[in-house]
Every structure is written in structure tokens, then in C-alpha cells.
Amino acid sequence: MIDLDYTIDSGIGGTARIGLVVLASDFTVENEFRRLIPGPDIDFFSARIANSPTITPDTLADMQQRIAATTSLILPGEKLDVVAFGCTSATVVMGEEAVFQQIREVQADARCTTPITAAFSAFNAMGASRIAVLTPYRHDVNQQVQSYIENAGFTVPVFGSFNQESDPLVARIDATSVTQAIEALVKNNSVDMVFVSCTNVRFVDLVCDVESALGIPATSSNHAMAWHCLRLAGCTDKFPQWGRLFDHQLAAD
């Protein structure tokens, strides 16, 4: 055996490393993040958290005790610059601070986000206060989502849902269904922005067409969260191919 010399560089994610906690039942978020996070200087690394594929308030709350342990599986021993918890409805049920507390048990210095945290930041960046919300959730989850958004100071003039509790089925809702639902919500309603809630709903490929058709900005859980991760990681680059939000920076505090 010959011992060989080597040199090292900063590696993948050398500028910033983003940790992403993904639901075990999620088909969509990593696929959309791969396109929205440019890499390799800023890149994301994921681990999957055990969850029930049936989305109810109880199954969502049940994940809380596993967030820290799942975060610890992402590049063990390495510092993460940003950590994102990839479930909108679970964050609403648990509360953002409860999620952040779990993350910081493992990554004390990381900047934290969730889909709803990112959505609020997106609304502020776009100067939007009247939000049309589309979700796939069942009624009791929808009630909590709407209340959470309104309690954060935003108005929800119209709220629509596919009323589905099966997470794997949500991942198969097609583009036509999503675009037609958004059009129905916005028609005859005065709103500033559209928010499609749920990391399992496919939306990234639709955002520019939706914005062009409606004349207002639109975002989704994955779309907003990827943008927020990039901005929290210090990336100020604009990516207009991903819609109006990706032309904007974080709003001033």
C-alpha cells in the first residue's frame, strides 16, 4: 500500500449547508429543492422523519419528539448554516418555536425555517397582506392553518382545499387540478398573493404560468422555503425563472 498526499477544498456546500428534515411520506420536497437550490457552493442535505401518511392534527403533533433526532442524522458532527423542517401543517400544529427548539438541540447556531415561516417571510417580501390559500388538508387541519395565518397578521379572503388526508395521494394531485383550483379561488376575490400549502403538492413548475395568468405573485410551501433557505444562507442572487419571489430579498425587520 502506498500512502498518497492530498489537498482539500471546501467541498460541496462549502459556502453554506442547508439541512432539510423531510417527512417519510413526502414525494415532492426534495425533487423541488434539487431544482431551486443551485448547488454546489450552497447545497442541501436531508434526513427523513418517521410519520404517519394519514395527516391529522394528532399524527402531525406526534412528530415533535423526533425532530431533534432526525436533525442529528444530517451530516453528523458538521455545522449546518440553515435547517428547514419540511412540513407546513405540522409546524402549524406544534408552533414554530417548538420546532426551532428541537432543531437547536442539535444545531444550536443554525438559522431555522419551516414552510409557514418561509411563507410569512415571502408575504412580507412581496408586500402582500391579503392571501388566497390552497391546501390539500382535511377540515380540522385547514381550520388550524387558516387561524395560524390570520393570527400572524395576514388576511385570508378565500381559502380552498382538496380535503384529502392521505399524504401519498396528495403527491399525485396533477397540475391541472392545482391551476384550476387557484383560478377558482382568485376569481372575483381581491387578493395580493397566492399560497399553496403542503410540501407534497407539486407547484414549482407552475409558478411562472400562474403568476402570468393571474397578474399577482404566487408561492408554495417548497417554493417559499427554498427561497427562504437561500436568503438565510446569505445568497442574494436572483432566479427569475422561478417566479417573482426569487427576484426579492428578505424584507427589512
C-alpha positions as CSV (number, residue, x, y, z in Angstrom):
1,M,0.0,0.0,0.0
2,I,1.3,3.5,-0.9
3,D,0.4,6.4,1.3
4,L,-0.5,9.3,-1.0
5,D,-0.6,13.0,-0.4
6,Y,-3.8,15.0,-0.9
7,T,-5.2,18.5,-0.5
8,I,-8.7,19.5,0.4
9,D,-11.1,22.3,-0.6
10,S,-14.3,23.5,0.9
11,G,-16.4,20.6,-0.5
12,I,-20.0,20.5,-1.6
13,G,-21.9,23.3,0.2
14,G,-18.7,25.0,1.1
15,T,-20.4,28.4,1.2
16,A,-23.5,27.2,3.1
17,R,-25.0,23.9,4.0
18,I,-28.8,23.6,4.4
19,G,-30.3,20.8,6.4
20,L,-33.7,19.6,5.4
21,V,-36.0,17.4,7.6
22,V,-38.3,15.6,5.2
23,L,-41.5,13.6,6.1
24,A,-41.1,9.9,5.4
25,S,-44.3,10.1,3.3
26,D,-43.1,13.1,1.2
27,F,-42.6,12.5,-2.5
28,T,-42.1,16.1,-3.6
29,V,-39.9,18.4,-1.5
30,E,-36.5,17.0,-2.3
31,N,-37.4,16.9,-6.0
32,E,-38.3,20.6,-6.0
33,F,-35.4,21.6,-3.7
34,R,-33.0,20.0,-6.2
35,R,-34.1,22.5,-8.8
36,L,-34.5,25.5,-6.6
37,I,-31.2,25.2,-4.6
38,P,-28.4,25.9,-7.2
39,G,-25.5,24.0,-5.6
40,P,-22.7,23.1,-5.3
41,D,-21.5,26.1,-3.2
42,I,-24.8,26.3,-1.4
43,D,-26.5,22.9,-1.2
44,F,-29.0,21.0,0.9
45,F,-28.7,17.7,2.8
46,S,-31.8,15.8,4.0
47,A,-32.9,13.2,6.5
48,R,-36.4,11.7,6.8
49,I,-38.6,11.8,9.9
50,A,-41.0,8.9,10.6
51,N,-44.6,10.0,10.3
52,S,-48.0,8.6,9.5
53,P,-49.1,9.0,5.9
54,T,-52.5,9.9,7.2
55,I,-52.4,13.7,8.0
56,T,-54.4,14.6,11.1
57,P,-53.7,17.0,14.0
58,D,-52.7,14.1,16.2
59,T,-50.3,12.5,13.7
60,L,-48.8,15.9,12.9
61,A,-48.2,16.6,16.6
62,D,-46.6,13.1,17.1
63,M,-43.6,14.1,15.1
64,Q,-42.4,16.7,17.5
65,Q,-40.4,14.3,19.7
66,R,-38.5,13.1,16.7
67,I,-37.3,16.4,15.1
68,A,-34.1,16.7,17.1
69,A,-33.1,13.0,16.5
70,T,-33.8,13.4,12.7
71,T,-31.8,16.6,12.5
72,S,-28.9,14.8,14.1
73,L,-28.7,12.5,11.1
74,I,-27.9,15.3,8.7
75,L,-24.1,15.5,8.3
76,P,-23.4,14.3,11.9
77,G,-20.8,16.4,13.6
78,E,-20.8,19.1,10.9
79,K,-22.2,22.7,11.3
80,L,-25.3,23.5,9.3
81,D,-25.9,27.1,8.4
82,V,-29.7,26.7,7.9
83,V,-32.1,23.9,9.0
84,A,-35.6,23.6,7.5
85,F,-38.3,21.4,8.9
86,G,-40.3,20.3,5.9
87,C,-44.0,20.2,7.0
88,T,-46.3,23.1,6.9
89,S,-49.3,21.6,8.8
90,A,-47.1,20.0,11.5
91,T,-45.5,23.4,12.1
92,V,-48.9,25.0,12.5
93,V,-50.0,22.3,14.9
94,M,-46.8,22.4,17.0
95,G,-45.9,26.1,16.6
96,E,-42.8,27.4,15.0
97,E,-40.9,28.0,18.3
98,A,-41.4,24.4,19.3
99,V,-39.9,23.2,16.0
100,F,-37.0,25.6,16.3
101,Q,-36.3,24.5,19.9
102,Q,-36.0,20.9,18.6
103,I,-33.6,21.9,15.8
104,R,-31.4,23.9,18.1
105,E,-30.9,21.0,20.4
106,V,-28.7,19.6,17.7
107,Q,-27.7,22.7,15.6
108,A,-27.6,25.5,18.1
109,D,-26.3,28.2,15.8
110,A,-28.3,27.3,12.7
111,R,-30.8,29.7,11.3
112,C,-34.2,27.9,11.2
113,T,-37.2,27.9,9.0
114,T,-40.3,26.0,8.1
115,P,-42.7,26.3,5.2
116,I,-45.1,28.6,7.2
117,T,-42.2,30.6,8.5
118,A,-40.9,31.0,4.9
119,A,-44.4,31.8,3.6
120,F,-44.7,34.7,6.1
121,S,-41.3,36.0,5.1
122,A,-42.4,35.7,1.4
123,F,-45.6,37.6,2.0
124,N,-43.6,40.4,3.7
125,A,-41.0,40.5,1.0
126,M,-43.8,40.9,-1.6
127,G,-45.7,43.4,0.4
128,A,-48.7,41.0,0.4
129,S,-51.3,41.1,3.2
130,R,-54.4,39.5,1.5
131,I,-53.6,35.9,0.8
132,A,-55.5,33.3,-1.2
133,V,-54.7,29.9,0.4
134,L,-55.0,26.5,-1.3
135,T,-54.3,23.3,0.7
136,P,-54.9,19.6,0.3
137,Y,-55.8,19.1,4.0
138,R,-58.9,17.8,5.7
139,H,-61.2,20.3,7.6
140,D,-59.7,20.2,11.1
141,V,-56.2,20.8,9.8
142,N,-57.5,23.6,7.5
143,Q,-59.0,25.4,10.4
144,Q,-55.7,25.5,12.2
145,V,-53.8,26.6,9.1
146,Q,-56.2,29.5,8.4
147,S,-56.1,30.6,12.1
148,Y,-52.3,30.5,12.2
149,I,-52.0,32.7,9.1
150,E,-54.6,35.1,10.3
151,N,-53.0,35.3,13.8
152,A,-49.7,36.3,12.2
153,G,-51.5,39.4,10.9
154,F,-52.5,38.4,7.3
155,T,-56.0,38.3,5.9
156,V,-57.3,35.2,4.1
157,P,-60.2,36.4,1.9
158,V,-60.5,33.0,0.3
159,F,-59.4,29.5,1.4
160,G,-59.8,26.3,-0.6
161,S,-58.9,22.7,-0.1
162,F,-58.9,19.3,-1.8
163,N,-60.0,17.8,1.6
164,Q,-57.6,14.9,1.5
165,E,-55.8,13.3,4.5
166,S,-53.6,10.8,2.5
167,D,-50.2,12.3,2.0
168,P,-49.2,9.9,-0.8
169,L,-52.3,10.8,-2.7
170,V,-51.7,14.5,-2.3
171,A,-48.4,14.0,-4.1
172,R,-50.3,12.8,-7.1
173,I,-52.7,15.7,-7.5
174,D,-52.0,16.9,-11.0
175,A,-51.0,20.3,-12.4
176,T,-54.4,20.9,-14.0
177,S,-56.2,20.4,-10.7
178,V,-53.9,22.8,-8.9
179,T,-54.0,25.5,-11.5
180,Q,-57.8,25.3,-11.9
181,A,-58.2,25.4,-8.1
182,I,-56.1,28.5,-7.9
183,E,-58.0,30.2,-10.7
184,A,-61.3,29.4,-9.0
185,L,-60.1,30.9,-5.7
186,V,-58.7,34.1,-7.1
187,K,-61.7,34.7,-9.5
188,N,-63.9,37.5,-8.0
189,N,-61.7,37.8,-4.9
190,S,-59.3,40.7,-4.2
191,V,-56.0,39.1,-3.1
192,D,-52.4,40.2,-3.2
193,M,-50.8,36.7,-3.4
194,V,-51.5,33.0,-3.6
195,F,-50.1,30.4,-1.2
196,V,-50.2,26.7,-1.9
197,S,-49.7,25.0,1.4
198,C,-48.1,21.5,1.7
199,T,-44.7,20.3,0.8
200,N,-46.2,17.3,-1.1
201,V,-48.1,19.5,-3.6
202,R,-46.2,19.9,-6.8
203,F,-46.1,23.6,-7.7
204,V,-42.6,24.8,-8.7
205,D,-43.1,24.1,-12.4
206,L,-46.4,26.0,-12.4
207,V,-45.5,29.2,-10.6
208,C,-44.5,31.4,-13.5
209,D,-47.5,30.4,-15.6
210,V,-49.8,31.0,-12.6
211,E,-48.3,34.4,-12.0
212,S,-48.6,35.4,-15.6
213,A,-52.2,34.3,-15.8
214,L,-53.3,36.0,-12.6
215,G,-51.0,39.0,-12.5
216,I,-50.1,38.5,-8.9
217,P,-47.3,36.7,-7.1
218,A,-47.7,33.0,-6.1
219,T,-45.7,30.7,-3.9
220,S,-46.0,27.3,-2.2
221,S,-44.5,25.6,0.8
222,N,-41.5,24.2,-1.0
223,H,-41.1,27.3,-3.2
224,A,-41.1,29.7,-0.3
225,M,-39.0,27.5,1.9
226,A,-36.2,27.1,-0.7
227,W,-36.2,30.8,-1.3
228,H,-36.0,31.5,2.5
229,C,-33.2,28.9,2.9
230,L,-31.1,30.6,0.2
231,R,-31.7,34.1,1.7
232,L,-30.9,32.9,5.3
233,A,-27.8,31.3,3.9
234,G,-26.6,34.6,2.5
235,C,-27.4,34.0,-1.1
236,T,-28.7,37.3,-2.7
237,D,-28.7,36.0,-6.3
238,K,-31.9,36.4,-8.3
239,F,-33.5,33.5,-10.1
240,P,-36.4,35.0,-12.1
241,Q,-37.0,31.6,-13.8
242,W,-38.6,30.6,-10.5
243,G,-41.1,33.4,-10.3
244,R,-41.4,36.9,-8.7
245,L,-40.4,35.8,-5.2
246,F,-36.9,34.7,-6.3
247,D,-36.3,38.3,-7.6
248,H,-36.7,39.6,-4.0
249,Q,-34.6,39.7,-0.8
250,L,-35.8,39.3,2.7
251,A,-37.9,42.3,3.9
252,A,-36.2,44.5,6.5
253,D,-37.0,43.7,10.1
